[in-house]
Amino acid sequence: MTEIVYMTQGNVTMPRLNETAVRDWIVEVASRHGQKVGCLTYVFCDDPYILATNREFLGHDYYTDIITFDYTNSRHIAGDMVISLDTVLTNAQGLNTPYETELMRVIIHGVLHLCGINDKGPGEREIMEQHENDALAIIPADVFLKD
């Protein structure tokens, strides 16, 4: 059973996501990688929260846009994904990309990790970016709620 939970930590406002459209997109992307979606939790946070998480759980002393905790079993991808909205915004500005596009790239980045795609080894970053671009190419137009 697919269950996707969204929450916030730190000083951030919950992104205005159309949860049904996002869920359907995630399920489609996972399916294209031969996976089914189980339980996913997205924790949207600020830079201080993700830095503390990075230090505590990974021993890394730097900011990042996402940390993925993988609980996947043989039948369903599952995990917790901690996303710094501060870093997403900084990256979007640096890449001259709309914030919404960068947020969706990071959201699917975690799913792709759960599907077994890595980005740390030689040539892996380019493979990950191609999979992200493929996923963004099929994103529904209504993933963000309008005011």
N, C-alpha and C positions, 0 to 999 in steps of 0.2 A: 504494500500500500504506500502510495506516495504521500508524504507529509513534508511541507516546507514551512518552517517557522521563522519569523522575522522579529528581532528585538534590537534595542539600543543599549549602549553603555557609554558613559562619559557625557560630554556636552554636545550632543548631536540631535538633530531632528530626523525622524524616520522618513526615508525617501517615499514619495507618493507613488508607490508601485501598484499596478493592476496585478494583484497576486495570481489571479487565474491565468492571465496571459503569460506572466513570467513562468509559472509552473508548467504550462503547456510547452513553452519554448525550451525549458530545461529538460523536460521529458523527451522532447524531440531530439535535442542535441545528444543526450545520453543514449537514446535508441540508435542514433547514427553511429555510435561507438560500441554498439552491441551490449549496452547496459540498461538496466531498469533502475528507477529512482526509488529509494526507500525514504529514510528520514534525513532531511537536511535542515540545518539551523544556520541562519545568517545573523551575525551580531554586527550591527553597524556602530562604529565607535569613532572616537577622536584620536589624534596622534599620541597623547600621553597614555591612553589605554592600550593601544596596539604595541607601543614601545614596552610597556610593562609586561604584556603578554609575551612578546618576543623574548624578553630577558628571562622571564620565569620558565617558559616551556621549551625554548629552543637555545637559550644561552647566547642569543644575538643581541648586540647593543646598537640597533639601528631601527629607523622607521621603515615600514613597508606598507604596501597597499592591502595585502591580504595574507593571512595565515590560515592554512587549511589543515584541520585535524581529521584524519581519515579513519572511519569506522566501517569501511566497506566490507561486506562478506561476499561469498561466492555468488549470491543471487541478486543483491541490490547495492548500489552505491549509497553511502551514508557518511555524514560528517558534519562537523561544525566549521564554519568559515567566518573568521573575524576580519572585517573590512574597515579600514580607516577612511572615513569620508574626507578628512583633511588631506590625506595623501592622494586620494582619488582626484580631488579638486586641483591640487598642486600639479599632479601629472597631466591632467587635462589641459591646464593652462600652459604648461611647458611643451606639450605636443600640439598646441593649438587645435584641440579636439573639443567638441561639446562635452560638458560634464556628464550628461546623460549617457552618451556613447561610452565614455570611459568607465562609468559605473557599471554598465551592462557587460563591458569587456571583463572587468574584475569579477563580477558575479559569475560569469561563465568560466573564467579562468579556474576558479576553485572546483567547479564541476568537472572540467577537463582533467585536473589533477586526480580527482576521484575515479575518473575513467582510465587512469594509468598513464597519462601524458605528462612527461617531465619537462623541465626547462632549465636545469642547472648544468648538464653535461655539454660536451662539444656538439654544436649544431642543434641542440634541443630547443633553444629559445626560438629559433626560426620555425621549427615544426609547431611549437605551441602557438606562436603568432598566427600561423596559417590556419590552425584549428579555431582560434579565436575569431579570425576574419570570416571563416566559413560559417561559424555560429552567428556572428553579427549580421551576415547576409540574409539569414532567415528569421531574424527577430520580428515579431509582430509590431505593427505600427502603434498599438495601443498599450505598450508596457508601462507607460507612465499615465497616471490619472491627471486629467485636466482640472484646472480650478473652476 
